[in-house]
Amino acid sequence: MTFYQKLEQHHKKLSKLEHLASICGWDQAAMMPEGGNQARSEAMAELLVMHHELATAPHIAEWFEQAKRESLSPEQRSSLQEMKRSWQAVNILPADLVESKSLAGSKCEHAWRSQRPENDWRAFSKNLEAVVELSRREAQIRSEATGLSRYDALLDLYEPGMTSKELDALFANVKTWLPSLISQIRDKQSTDEVIQPLGPFPIEQQKVLSLELMTKLGFNFNHGRLDVSTHPFCGGVPTDVRITTRYDEDDFTSALMGVIHETGHARYEQGLPKKWAGLPVGAARSMGVHESQSLFFEMQLSRSECFINILAPLAADTFKRYDDPSLTPENLTLLNTRVKPGLIRVDADEVTYPAHVILRYEIERDLIEGNIEVADIPELWDKKMTEYLGISTKGNFTDGCMQDIHWTDGAFGYFPSYTLGAMYAAQFMAAMRKEMNVENLIRERNLQPIFNWLDKHVWKKASTVSTDQLLIDATGERLNADYLKAHLETRYLNS
């Protein structure tokens, strides 16, 4: 057996442990009884330590040294590079920090579930302080090993190659045109007569509608399922993708669009190349690229007028409201393209959404760099929400700085992926339109060519190339945020 083959075998073993951890995490969020949290957290921490010890075994370094001298194909070279990147990312951290961070994250996230509805910032902040302290330790260790800034060292885990310098430039540009665009769109929509669908919309019927849309979007139910959790997410592994949503009997569109969003994530996972299964090169390229797929499905595709013409009659039939004027294609199009600044990120429209991400990015960057402390977050959150969206969150921690789950487990560096994903998605759609008439395909109920394009240019590429190269191969250029601006202007001002 060659050293490269030994490394492949080693990473496939690691992948099996990651498989178990992922399903345990899904169960903890979606199915586990309340009293099981402590034991589950300890079991998952132990699993992470086992994974860490296996991943950082002393002999692995020698295997990499030997493998790079072997005669490898270009694909194997790419695979070796990704295995080494993955190994370096894990090998940097001591096992005690991995365990401590896992335990602190589980404790913080579990307590957050009850503290958030109680608006209990005081109790939540104590747990968050422990998570931040451990995340700063991790950032420092990674910074020293990579030469990146502390925040960039964490950002690189989610978006390899991206830096805060580039993000600062991208987001500074967005802030020059976003406020005026929001204002123009709201002025344009001020005379629209929109009928709000009135509940109740029974959860069982919402689930039926969700499953039908997932089917039309190509989700493979032989390798995945839909469940309920406090915070919607997509987890599991490519052969067993778990997506969740949360239902509101007063508003079926919130859960439905959430399901479509997570289905985009799931299709990416299910489309990853099987020949690289269990290897880093066969995983998603980055969280930004992952988010581009969910936002392509939700925003680029499903909120288009053409797609809502498919969705509307399905909704009317599912809820048996055939004469309900709120469920006509025209009304649902107006409803699903309303632009209104709000408190909650996951409920935000695609125009105001970047403001939510920029706010979080700026806070978490300064938090990890040590420029601010956890105690400063509520005031900064209120200040930035007021500045960017004209809404105050003073005293409202539930709908302000406690609304997200990401910081509870130390996922600092993740938030920029959302708006990067929106930028990538707009750029992919612009390139796709040069090859096919997307609107006609949707009208004809023929979505397969759209999925084939994504499969060829994104899904099957996995991590065989960098994000920059993936974009260049698919669209002919590196990331260009002008495509997002053009998409928003076209849909909301020129339609």
ChimeraX attribute file (.defattr): number of C-alpha atoms within 10 A of each C-alpha:
attribute: neighborCount
match mode: 1-to-1
recipient: residues
	/A:1	5
	/A:2	12
	/A:3	18
	/A:4	24
	/A:5	13
	/A:6	15
	/A:7	20
	/A:8	20
	/A:9	14
	/A:10	17
	/A:11	20
	/A:12	17
	/A:13	17
	/A:14	18
	/A:15	18
	/A:16	14
	/A:17	15
	/A:18	18
	/A:19	19
	/A:20	15
	/A:21	19
	/A:22	18
	/A:23	17
	/A:24	19
	/A:25	19
	/A:26	22
	/A:27	16
	/A:28	19
	/A:29	20
	/A:30	19
	/A:31	13
	/A:32	14
	/A:33	10
	/A:34	9
	/A:35	8
	/A:36	10
	/A:37	16
	/A:38	14
	/A:39	10
	/A:40	17
	/A:41	21
	/A:42	15
	/A:43	15
	/A:44	21
	/A:45	21
	/A:46	16
	/A:47	17
	/A:48	19
	/A:49	20
	/A:50	16
	/A:51	20
	/A:52	21
	/A:53	15
	/A:54	16
	/A:55	19
	/A:56	19
	/A:57	10
	/A:58	11
	/A:59	8
	/A:60	19
	/A:61	15
	/A:62	10
	/A:63	16
	/A:64	19
	/A:65	12
	/A:66	13
	/A:67	19
	/A:68	14
	/A:69	10
	/A:70	12
	/A:71	11
	/A:72	14
	/A:73	9
	/A:74	10
	/A:75	12
	/A:76	16
	/A:77	17
	/A:78	17
	/A:79	24
	/A:80	22
	/A:81	17
	/A:82	20
	/A:83	21
	/A:84	18
	/A:85	15
	/A:86	17
	/A:87	19
	/A:88	17
	/A:89	17
	/A:90	18
	/A:91	20
	/A:92	15
	/A:93	17
	/A:94	15
	/A:95	18
	/A:96	11
	/A:97	15
	/A:98	18
	/A:99	20
	/A:100	16
	/A:101	23
	/A:102	23
	/A:103	21
	/A:104	23
	/A:105	25
	/A:106	25
	/A:107	20
	/A:108	26
	/A:109	23
	/A:110	20
	/A:111	15
	/A:112	26
	/A:113	16
	/A:114	12
	/A:115	19
	/A:116	20
	/A:117	13
	/A:118	11
	/A:119	19
	/A:120	16
	/A:121	20
	/A:122	11
	/A:123	14
	/A:124	20
	/A:125	19
	/A:126	13
	/A:127	19
	/A:128	24
	/A:129	17
	/A:130	20
	/A:131	26
	/A:132	27
	/A:133	18
	/A:134	20
	/A:135	24
	/A:136	21
	/A:137	17
	/A:138	22
	/A:139	24
	/A:140	20
	/A:141	16
	/A:142	25
	/A:143	17
	/A:144	13
	/A:145	13
	/A:146	16
	/A:147	10
	/A:148	17
	/A:149	18
	/A:150	23
	/A:151	25
	/A:152	26
	/A:153	26
	/A:154	28
	/A:155	25
	/A:156	20
	/A:157	20
	/A:158	21
	/A:159	21
	/A:160	19
	/A:161	14
	/A:162	17
	/A:163	17
	/A:164	20
	/A:165	9
	/A:166	11
	/A:167	16
	/A:168	14
	/A:169	11
	/A:170	16
	/A:171	22
	/A:172	12
	/A:173	13
	/A:174	18
	/A:175	15
	/A:176	10
	/A:177	11
	/A:178	20
	/A:179	17
	/A:180	11
	/A:181	18
	/A:182	19
	/A:183	13
	/A:184	15
	/A:185	18
	/A:186	18
	/A:187	11
	/A:188	12
	/A:189	18
	/A:190	10
	/A:191	8
	/A:192	13
	/A:193	10
	/A:194	16
	/A:195	15
	/A:196	14
	/A:197	18
	/A:198	12
	/A:199	11
	/A:200	12
	/A:201	17
	/A:202	14
	/A:203	16
	/A:204	11
	/A:205	16
	/A:206	22
	/A:207	20
	/A:208	14
	/A:209	20
	/A:210	22
	/A:211	19
	/A:212	15
	/A:213	21
	/A:214	22
	/A:215	13
	/A:216	12
	/A:217	18
	/A:218	16
	/A:219	21
	/A:220	17
	/A:221	13
	/A:222	9
	/A:223	15
	/A:224	18
	/A:225	16
	/A:226	18
	/A:227	16
	/A:228	15
	/A:229	17
	/A:230	13
	/A:231	15
	/A:232	21
	/A:233	22
	/A:234	21
	/A:235	21
	/A:236	24
	/A:237	23
	/A:238	22
	/A:239	17
	/A:240	19
	/A:241	26
	/A:242	24
	/A:243	25
	/A:244	24
	/A:245	25
	/A:246	17
	/A:247	23
	/A:248	15
	/A:249	17
	/A:250	15
	/A:251	16
	/A:252	23
	/A:253	19
	/A:254	17
	/A:255	22
	/A:256	22
	/A:257	21
	/A:258	22
	/A:259	28
	/A:260	25
	/A:261	26
	/A:262	27
	/A:263	31
	/A:264	25
	/A:265	27
	/A:266	31
	/A:267	25
	/A:268	26
	/A:269	26
	/A:270	21
	/A:271	20
	/A:272	23
	/A:273	17
	/A:274	13
	/A:275	8
	/A:276	18
	/A:277	16
	/A:278	22
	/A:279	24
	/A:280	26
	/A:281	25
	/A:282	22
	/A:283	23
	/A:284	22
	/A:285	23
	/A:286	21
	/A:287	21
	/A:288	25
	/A:289	29
	/A:290	26
	/A:291	25
	/A:292	31
	/A:293	30
	/A:294	28
	/A:295	28
	/A:296	26
	/A:297	23
	/A:298	22
	/A:299	22
	/A:300	21
	/A:301	21
	/A:302	23
	/A:303	23
	/A:304	17
	/A:305	22
	/A:306	20
	/A:307	19
	/A:308	22
	/A:309	19
	/A:310	17
	/A:311	21
	/A:312	19
	/A:313	16
	/A:314	17
	/A:315	21
	/A:316	17
	/A:317	12
	/A:318	17
	/A:319	18
	/A:320	11
	/A:321	13
	/A:322	14
	/A:323	9
	/A:324	13
	/A:325	16
	/A:326	18
	/A:327	24
	/A:328	19
	/A:329	19
	/A:330	15
	/A:331	19
	/A:332	24
	/A:333	21
	/A:334	17
	/A:335	20
	/A:336	19
	/A:337	18
	/A:338	20
	/A:339	20
	/A:340	16
	/A:341	21
	/A:342	19
	/A:343	20
	/A:344	15
	/A:345	18
	/A:346	15
	/A:347	13
	/A:348	18
	/A:349	17
	/A:350	20
	/A:351	22
	/A:352	20
	/A:353	21
	/A:354	23
	/A:355	25
	/A:356	24
	/A:357	20
	/A:358	23
	/A:359	20
	/A:360	22
	/A:361	22
	/A:362	19
	/A:363	21
	/A:364	25
	/A:365	20
	/A:366	13
	/A:367	21
	/A:368	25
	/A:369	17
	/A:370	15
	/A:371	11
	/A:372	15
	/A:373	16
	/A:374	17
	/A:375	14
	/A:376	12
	/A:377	19
	/A:378	18
	/A:379	14
	/A:380	18
	/A:381	22
	/A:382	21
	/A:383	17
	/A:384	21
	/A:385	22
	/A:386	14
	/A:387	14
	/A:388	18
	/A:389	19
	/A:390	13
	/A:391	15
	/A:392	17
	/A:393	19
	/A:394	16
	/A:395	13
	/A:396	16
	/A:397	21
	/A:398	20
	/A:399	18
	/A:400	22
	/A:401	21
	/A:402	24
	/A:403	19
	/A:404	18
	/A:405	16
	/A:406	15
	/A:407	21
	/A:408	26
	/A:409	21
	/A:410	25
	/A:411	19
	/A:412	26
	/A:413	24
	/A:414	22
	/A:415	23
	/A:416	25
	/A:417	23
	/A:418	23
	/A:419	25
	/A:420	25
	/A:421	22
	/A:422	27
	/A:423	25
	/A:424	30
	/A:425	26
	/A:426	25
	/A:427	26
	/A:428	23
	/A:429	20
	/A:430	16
	/A:431	16
	/A:432	18
	/A:433	12
	/A:434	10
	/A:435	9
	/A:436	13
	/A:437	11
	/A:438	19
	/A:439	16
	/A:440	12
	/A:441	16
	/A:442	22
	/A:443	15
	/A:444	11
	/A:445	13
	/A:446	13
	/A:447	18
	/A:448	14
	/A:449	14
	/A:450	18
	/A:451	18
	/A:452	12
	/A:453	17
	/A:454	22
	/A:455	18
	/A:456	12
	/A:457	17
	/A:458	26
	/A:459	26
	/A:460	20
	/A:461	21
	/A:462	26
	/A:463	23
	/A:464	24
	/A:465	17
	/A:466	15
	/A:467	23
	/A:468	14
	/A:469	15
	/A:470	21
	/A:471	22
	/A:472	13
	/A:473	14
	/A:474	18
	/A:475	19
	/A:476	12
	/A:477	13
	/A:478	16
	/A:479	18
	/A:480	14
	/A:481	19
	/A:482	14
	/A:483	19
	/A:484	22
	/A:485	17
	/A:486	13
	/A:487	18
	/A:488	19
	/A:489	16
	/A:490	11
	/A:491	14
	/A:492	19
	/A:493	14
	/A:494	8
	/A:495	7
